[in-house]
């Protein structure tokens, strides 16, 4: 039987910049292996920095011209401790505010990924047609 034993959480953080020290403290207390994050509000090349975690994210590129801050944005905070055992790959999803990663044990490098996780944010005022 295959068992990854990963602690995974999902969090709409409604903007990383707002109370980021408190949000970092909460994540450090929960200690997830992977935190699926949406609505980061990060802009350009901004990243989320938390000791012991690696940020893999996608910031929204198309902002309303009247926007005073970023909006949308998705990604993953991945505990540095799991990179010894697991290989994390991003999967190419060519849509804003959608990001997918695959997770595979390094020793199973010829097997397909064992876990695929996505993060998605669709704003309430979105006019996307799916």
Residue, then its C-alpha position, 0 to 999 in steps of 0.5 A: x500500500x502506498x502512503x504519503x502521510x502529508x498534512x495538507x491545508x487550503x486557505x483563502x488568505x484574502x491578501x498576504x500583506x494584510x496581517x502577514x505576520x499573524x498568518x505566518x505564525x498560524x502556518x508555523x503553528x499548524x505546520x502543514x507539509x503543503x498549504x494550498x493558498x488562494x487570493x494572495x493579492x501578490x503583484x509582479x514577482x512578489x512571493x510569500x516568504x516563511x522560514x522553512x517553506x518554499x513558495x510556488x505561486x502564480x500572481x495575477x497579471x491582468x489587473x483592473x486599471x483602477x486597482x490599487x493593490x493586487x488581486x487573485x493569485x494562487x500558489x502553494x507553500x511547501x515545507x522544505x522538509x518534504x523535498x528530501x523525499x518528494x519531487x514537486x513539479x508544476x503542471x502547465x495550466x495556461x489560465x490565470x488564478x489556476x495552478x496545479x502541482x504534482x507530487x511524487x516520491x523520488x524513489x518512484x521516479x518512473x511511476x506517474x505522480x501519486x498526487x496532483x493538487x490544484x489551487x484555483x480562485x475565481x473572483x465573484x465578479x469574474x466573467x469567465x465562460x467555462 
